[in-house]
């Protein structure tokens, strides 16, 4: 029968009396190209809100693309029972919908709303195995859910689907010009590139973005929310979950990834996300190695996940987990990643840093197990970027790794507990380190003490009966001024430009929410640089150790002051009281 005969049968069918449209009963044949009939079925399915069932059809074939209005539901009996297999494999033969989108499934009008979309128990084969680098002519999306000009798309789900050898994104949420998506999900799906070395660099299984790679929107505008990637498996292609600018309120959980060619998962310019209970592994079969997870964003939690890099000579990778600032190559400026928590994760076999944190602030890292990596955790800073603040690390265990911790020049870091490393290597470089534990280095000589008022009796304040055990004196310092930072000078010492300043001090929080040390660098009597270093004090006595490297060329004096109520930023609005006791300052490790 011809397409016209199939199409003419449709009006006479009683769609209102059925709960599902059987594609097989209405003339769809396995392996036979019939776009017109498929489009007719989709239009009627959309009109009547009735799903199309493709059970019993091995291959769904069509040329060009299928257009979707405000409703979509295709389903079958299983992801490997029915496969969508497009006939048109180039942009020229697929055609565009008029909005510059080349996809096998696309919107009729992206400016109109969409209330529901579901692809269920169906596979799709993009049939691309032409090499990692792919020509633009072959870059065709699978499903592109496009919201344009204030339209709203809701309740979009791929459920138990399989995507194979896709040339470009398989399941994509895409917004432009104020369009929004609320609720897009990729659940219990699988994806594969048959040969990772021949699989397209553009094959991301699940991607969401405001704007496009060629025409990105601004960072800080969030148009796609309530995004879920859960229970998925991916092997041998670029990335499983790629959440770019515009994404918020997302979760990636219970996913397994193997031999991915780029980041197993990535987020660039998103916020309010959680990454939990995921497993990734490289066996050495991928085209290249990069990261398990790359984070560029804000308010993101990473927990309870495991990554194993490739063995032996194929261990190479940028990192296990990489946190860095984000910017688009063609645009000026940079955005700082911040408010990120990594906990209870395991990273193995990385020929670089297991966890790398670059130019990020308010990052907390705790409870990590790191094995056979070149480095454990590294805090890195690129010159010219904002100075990172409020970073904390604790409970890190490394095995068979060169270093447990690396802290780069001018990177403040609070270490709550020392990294445990089988090779006993803790490389500080030139970072500003504050910690409350046994020193992370070895020395067999006594320090030379630079300050005479070790017990802080002469700096002002009020003597306190609450003292650390074994120390005869403590001072209570108060800051009740809401418009400025109250500071108490503890010592002014001469230095040379290459000196390193080591000091320790016992601190206990009373009523203040934060307390800090203030370091001033002088040339003669002129202040050239100031830096607040948060103590991290608690409501019990702790001894804090600081390693400080002067940053001003020609510096010849350093002043250390105690601030009972301020933070890393010198916040003037904080008020309260803090106890200080026994400060030792030296130019040698103490």
Buried (B, 14 or more C-beta within 10 A) or exposed (E): EEBEEBBEBBEEEEBEEEEEBBBEEBBBBBEBBBBBBBBBBBBBBBEEEBBBBBBBBBBBBBBBBBBBBBBBBBBBBEBBBBBBBBBBBEBEEBEEBEBEBBBBBBBBBBBBBBEBBBBBBBBBBBBBBBBBEBEEEBBBBBBBBBBBEEBBBBBBBBBBBBBBBBBBBBBBBBBBBBBBBBBBBBBBBBBBBBBBBBBBBBBBBBBBBBBBEEEBBEBEEBBBBBBBBBBBBBBBBBBBBBBBBBBBBBBBBBBBBBBBBBBBBBBBBBBBBBBBBBBBBBEEBBBBBBBBBBBBBBBBBBBBBBBBBBEEEBBBBBBBBBBBBBBBEEEEEBBBBBBBBBBBBBBBBBBBBBBBBBBBBBBBBBBBBBBBBBBBBBBBBEEEBBBBBBBBBBBBBBBEBBBBBBBBEBBBBBBBBBBBBEEEBBBBBBBBBBBBBEBBEEEEEEBEBBBEEBBBEEBEBEEBEEBBEEBEBBBBBBBEEEEEBBBBBBBBBEBEEEBBBBBBBBBBBBBBEBBBBBBBBBBEEEEBEEBBBBBBBEEEBBBBBBBBBBBBEEBBBBBBBBBBBBBBEBBBEBBBBBBBBBBBBBBEBB
